[in-house]
């Protein structure tokens, strides 16, 4: 499975730069995690695909943390997991931890997935109040 990490330049503002280490980890041909990032004004969007489990939990945490580090208030961090085939509880817990950190900066983390199973996993982890879920990235950005 090929892993891709990209950064798209926004209409105004700098490119989203991720660390060399993260790009290397996501570029590993054995990685089951694919991700692209995009900057939309003050918001940052992560599009994730493949699988997130204990094998790539640290890479996932690094990706979310680095993307969160460049979000500018009032823009949200949007994490679109629509193209994931599998998401483990550790991945959801990583999002919740980052959501708490972002909240202290006045930034909201918004999770995107039209799949009901994602909401069930978030609720099963007891994180429904921490991670709002939207059906599309556009709806999460429009909020």
DAKA-V338961 format. One record per backbone hydrogen bond with DSSP energy under -1.0 kcal/mol. CO is the residue of the C=O (numbers start at 1). NH is the residue of the N-H. If there is no record, write none. Layout:
co=CO nh=NH
co=CO nh=NH
This chain:
co=4 nh=35
co=6 nh=37
co=19 nh=23
co=20 nh=24
co=21 nh=25
co=22 nh=26
co=23 nh=27
co=28 nh=31
co=32 nh=51
co=34 nh=49
co=36 nh=47
co=38 nh=45
co=40 nh=43
co=42 nh=72
co=43 nh=40
co=44 nh=78
co=45 nh=38
co=46 nh=80
co=47 nh=36
co=49 nh=34
co=50 nh=85
co=50 nh=86
co=52 nh=88
co=53 nh=56
co=56 nh=60
co=57 nh=61
co=58 nh=62
co=59 nh=63
co=60 nh=64
co=61 nh=65
co=62 nh=66
co=63 nh=67
co=64 nh=68
co=65 nh=69
co=67 nh=70
co=72 nh=75
co=76 nh=44
co=77 nh=110
co=78 nh=46
co=79 nh=112
co=80 nh=48
co=81 nh=84
co=83 nh=50
co=86 nh=52
co=88 nh=92
co=89 nh=93
co=90 nh=94
co=91 nh=95
co=92 nh=96
co=93 nh=97
co=94 nh=98
co=95 nh=99
co=96 nh=100
co=97 nh=101
co=98 nh=102
co=99 nh=103
co=100 nh=104
co=102 nh=105
co=102 nh=107
co=103 nh=106
co=108 nh=77
co=110 nh=79
co=111 nh=134
co=112 nh=81
co=115 nh=118
co=116 nh=120
co=117 nh=121
co=118 nh=122
co=119 nh=123
co=120 nh=124
co=121 nh=125
co=122 nh=127
co=123 nh=126
co=127 nh=130
co=127 nh=131
co=132 nh=111
co=134 nh=113
co=136 nh=140
co=137 nh=141
co=138 nh=142
co=139 nh=143
